[in-house]
Amino acid sequence: MNLKHYAIFGNDLSVKGKWIQNLLKGENCSELKEFSGKKGLLFSETVLNQLIEEDYKHGDSVLIPNENRALRTFSSGEKRKAFLEYLLKQKPDFLVLDNPYDSLDKASVADLKTTLRNISETTVIIQIFNRKEDLMPFVDLILNVENEKIVKTIEVSEFLKNHTITSISAIKTIPPAPRNFKGIPEVLVEMKNISVSYEDQPILNKISWKIKKGDFWQLTGPNGSGKTTLLSMVYGDNPKAYGVDLYLFANKKGSGESVWEIKKKIGYFSPALTELFNRRNTVLEMLISGLMDSVGLYQKSGDKDIRLAKEWLKTLNLEDKSNKIFTELPEFQKRMILIGRAMIKHPPLLILDEPTTSLDDKSALKITSLINLFAKESDTAVVFVSHRKEKGLQPEAIYRLIPSKNGSKGEILLE
């Protein structure tokens, strides 16, 4: 069977929008007549998370009805494989795949690529993708969709030839620290032979790691290797962090400082934060709130804070967005603002958890360039968490988690 497969490139198409939703129902397909009256299904992290939530609420799963373990205990790769099998059992005429490789490690990506290649022999696929390297080899034609309309069709060979991003206009400098943090030791985080288990399942095995002032680390490791556990012990209120040899700013975790006192010294960003900030604050207010450790702005800002926030908007090349409502910005601009917000105080430690996931190549390069500058122009220690080897990122060292049956071990790789 000789099937024709499509791909859609870019950040701007929402799977919740009318164009995709009508396509899935086989309606309004004047631009793609072969899909008229056909049944499509959506392979998306959003839909998968809804099914996981239902599984958690009701204690059973439509994805894995014969399994004895809960769906939430599966690795990201295992969840997506089960989700694909569930969709295929419904015998769709076509599948829409929404950035299927996002947040997967190399092994899971390779496994999913093989599965999708096999599926493409019997089922039409429309792939939404943001990264050139993610384009599936069996795709025949690329669609450029803007404002819920196909504005251009591009041959794959033409796309590959023309879509080359070697550099971007570099940000020259970042605004200075508004004030100095006092009493910050040379070693910010120290872990000594830390082991963690959940329900007799080993997660981390004898992890030792030091993060010092001004360090620039990338934290990496396959899905399920314990990266989230490690971060939550430092930044969150994970009970596993107590009673082990974990030192934050020279104090043993749990020996005095509250979680909130610790968080004042740590800037943090994760893409999930863009959904949590849902108040109608302006972009300027969002940046200023980073100086006050609040979610949104609840008190009148001083002139000095306003000037600093405007300097950051200029640095981020978003000065024309100052009075825009934050929640109405495109995803990439939201991330730039929240990353700036996390850094505006020049905290001793900055943790960036998958900041470039789901972004296109150009947007990802802008973020990595900005983060390189943070490391170069401040005393802030930066920890960049990512599955991908991001083009242009310049960490001094990589801390890699390596899974084993006794829990993940850590190794340090110098760049």
N, C-alpha and C positions, 0 to 999 in steps of 0.2 A: 504494500500500500504506500503510495507516494503522497504524503501529507505535506501541507504548507504551514510552516510555523512562523510566528511573528514575535517581535520584541518592541518594547516601548522604553525609551531612554529618558531619564531625568527625574528631578525631585518633585515636580509640580503636580503630578497626577495623583489624586486621592482615590484609593480603592473604595471609599465611601461615597464618592461623587457620582453624579448622574451617568456620566459616560460609561464607566465600568459597570455600574449596577444595571443599566439598560442592556449593555452587551451581554452580561451574564444571563439575562432573561430572554435574549434573542430579539430584543426590541430596538427600534430606531437604528438599524444597522445599514443605513444607506451607504455608508463609507466602506463597510466590510460586509457585502451582501451574502457571502458564504455562511455567515453566522446568524442570519435571519431565521427565527423560529427554532434555533438550536438551544440546547441546555448547557450552560457553563457553570463551573464551580470555582471558587476562589481559594487558593492556597496562600494564606496570609498569617503572619504572626498574630494579628488582631483576632482573627477567627479562632486560631489555635488556643489563644489565651482564654477566650470565652468558654471553649470546651473544657479546658483545664479547671476553670472556675466552677463549672457545672459538676465536674467530676469531684471536686473538693466538697461542694455543698451536699451532693446526694450519695457520695460514697461508691458510685459505680461509673463506668465510662463507656461511651459509645465507641471510643477509639480502641480500647483494649479490653473487651468484655470478658475474656478468658484468663486475664492476668491476675495474679494474687497481690501485686504491688500497685500502689497509687501512681497515676500518671505523672504527678508532680515530682516523683523520685527518678523519672527517666532523665537521661541527658538530653541536651537540646537536639542532638542528631537523632536520638531514638524517638523523641516526640514527633519530629517532622516526618520521619519514616512511617510511624503509625498513622499520622494525619493523612499522608499521601494514600496509604492503603485504604483508609476509611473513605476518602473521596472517590477513589477508583471503583470501589464496590458499588457506588451509586451510578456507575456507567455514564459519566458525562460525555457530551459531544466534544467538549474542549475544556482545558484547564487554564486559568489565569494565575500565574505564579508571581507573587509580590516579593521581589528581592529575596529569593529562597536561601541564599548563602549567608545572609547577614548574621553576625555573632556566632558563626560556626568555626570550629578549628579546622586545620588542614585535612585531617583524616575524615572528619564528618563531611566536609565539602566534597572530597573525592568520592566518598560513598554515595552521597546524594546525586552527584553528577552522573554516576553510572546508572543509578535508578532512573533518573529523568531521561537519560539517553534511551533506555529500554522502553519507557512509557511513550516516548515520542514516535515510536514505530507504529503505535496503534491509536494514539490520542493526540489531537491538535493542541499545541501549547502556545500561549501568549505570555511571554516573559517580560515583567517590568523589572528593569535593572538600572543601577546608578553607576556601577564601576565597569569600565571597559573590560577588565580581566574576567568579569562574571558573565559576559555574553556567551550563551550556549552555542556550541559549534554547529548545531543542526538548524539554527534560525535562518530563514530565507530572506526576510525583509524587516527593516526597522521603521517604526512609525514615530513621527514627531507629533505629539499631542499637546496643544496649547488651548487653554480656556475651553476644555471639553470638546475640542474638535481636532481631527487629523489635519495638520497644516502641511505636512510633507511626508513622503515615503523615501527611504534611503536604502540603497543596496548595502549589504554588509561590508563588502570590500571598500566602498566609499567611506563608510563610517570609520572603519579601522584605520584607513589611510589619513583621514582628516582629524580624528579625535586624538590628538597628541598634546598633552599638557606638560611642558617642560619646566615652566616657572610661572610665577605670578608676581604682580607688583608688590614688593616686600614692604611690610610695615617697618618703619625705621627705628622706632623707640616706643617705650611704654611710659605712662605717667609715673612719677615717683611715689614712694610709700607715703601715705598721709601722716603716719607716726610710726615710731619704732616699737616693736614688742620687747619688753624688758625681761631679763632673766631667762632667755632662751639658751639652752645648752648646745654644745657642738653636735651631740648625737640626739636626734629628734625621736627616732623610733629604734628600739632594740628588741629583737626576739631571740631568745636563747632556748634552743632545743624544744620548741613548742610542738606538741602533738594534740590533735583534736579528733574525736570520734562522735558520731551521732548514731544512737541505737546500735552500738557495737560495730558500726561501719566506719573504719578508719578513713579520715579525710586528709589530714595533714600529719606528716611523720618527721619529727625532729627538725623543725624549721628554725634556722638561725639567719637573721638578716638585720643589718644596720642601715638606717637612713640618716645621713648627716646633713647639716646646713648646706644649701646650695647644690645638693646632688640632683642628677637627672636620670631617673630610672624608667625603664619600661617593664611592666609586670605582664608576663604572658604564661600560657599553658593551655592545654586542651580543655574542652567543655567538661565540667565535673571535676576539675583538678583541685578546686578549693580556693580559687581567686576571690570569689564573693565572701567566703568564710574569712579569709585573711583580711580583706578590707573591712568587714563588719567588726572585727576584733579591734581594729585601730580607730575607725571613725564612728561606729555604731555602739549599741549597747548589748553586744553579743555576750551572754553569760559565760561562754567558753573562754573569754578573755581574762576572767578572774581566776586567781589561784595558779596561774602559770607565769613563767618569767617573761612577761611583756612589759616593757618600760616605754612610757610616752613622755617626752620632755623631761627625762631623768626621774620620773616618778613611776613606781610600779602601778599598773592599772588596778584601780580599786582601792588604792591606799590613801585616798584623800580627795583628789580632784573629781568633780562631777563630770558626767558626759558633756554637759553644756559648757563647762569651763574648758574642756579639751577641744570641743568643736570651735570655740572662738579662735583657736590657733591653727585651724585647718580649713582651707578652702576645698570645696567638693563640688564636682559636677558629674551628673549622669544624664543621658537623654531622657530618662523617666521624669526628671525634674520639670521638663517643659509642660507636662500634663498636670503637675501638682500646683504650679503657680497659676491659679485660675481667677484671681481677683482682677478688677479692671484698673490696674496700675499702669501708668505710662512707662515707656522705656527708661526715661530718666529716673523715675522713682524706683524702678527695679534695680538699677545700678546703685543708687544711693542706699537702698536697703541692705546691700552687702556690707556697708560700713557699720550697720547697726545689728547685724546677725538676726534679722527678722524676715519673715515670709511676707513680702510686701512692705509698704511704708505706713507707719502708724503715728509718726510724730513729725513736726515741722523741721525741715532741713535748713541747716545753716548755709550761708553764702559759700563758705569754703568747700563744703561737701558738694554743693551744686556745681561749682567750678571744676572740681576733680571729676565728677561724673561726666561733665561735658568734654573734658579732655579725653576720657576713655571712649566716648562716642566718636570723637575725631580719630582716635587710634584705630578703632574698629571699622572706620569708614561708614558709620551709621549716624552721623550727626544730624541728618535730615529726618531721622526717625524719633527724635527726642520726645515729642509730644504724642506719638502714636501709642495706642493701647497695646501692651506687650502681647496679649493673647491673640491679637489679630495679625501678628507678623508671620512670615513664612518660617518653616522649621529651621533652616540654616541660620537666619538672623536671630531667632530665639536662642539658639545654642551659643552664638557669638556673644550675645548680651549676658547670658548666664555664666559663661566662662569668664567674661570680664568681671562680672559680679563676684565670682569666686576669688578673683585675683586682686580686686580693687584695694584691699588692705595690705597687699603683699604679705599674706600669711606665712608663717614659718614652713608649713607643709601644704602642698596643693595636690589633691587626688583627682584625676580625670579618668572616669570609668567609661570606656568605649565612646569617647566623644565624637568619633567620626563615623560610627555605624549608621548605615542607611543613607549616607551622603554621597553625592557624585564626586568624581575625581578632583574637580576644581575646588569644590567646597572643602573637601578633606585636606587638600594641600594648603588652603588658607588657614585652616585651624592648626595644622602641624607647624606651619611657619610662625604663627602667633605663639604657640607653646614653646618653640625653640627660643623665641625672644624672651619669654618669661624666665627661662633657665639662664639665659645669657646676661640679662640686665637686672637681675634681682638676687637676693640671698635665699629666695624661696626654694625649697626642695620640691621637685616635681616627680610625681609617680603617674605614668601614663599607662593605662590598662587597655590592651588590645589583642585580638587574635591575629590581626593582619600585621605584616611588616609594612608600616605606612611609609609611602614614598616621601622623602624629605625630612622625616623625623630624625633627630640627632641626639638620642640618649647617650649618656656616658657608659651605661651598663644595662644589662637585661637580667632580671631575676625571673627564672623560668621554673615553673612547677612541673614536675615529672611524675605522673601517676604510677602507683604500684599497689599490690594487694594489701600492703600495710599502710597505705595513705601516701599522698604526694610528698616527694622530697624536693628540695630547692637546689638550684645550681645558679651560679653567677657567671654571666658571659660578658666580657669586656668588649665594647664596640671599637 
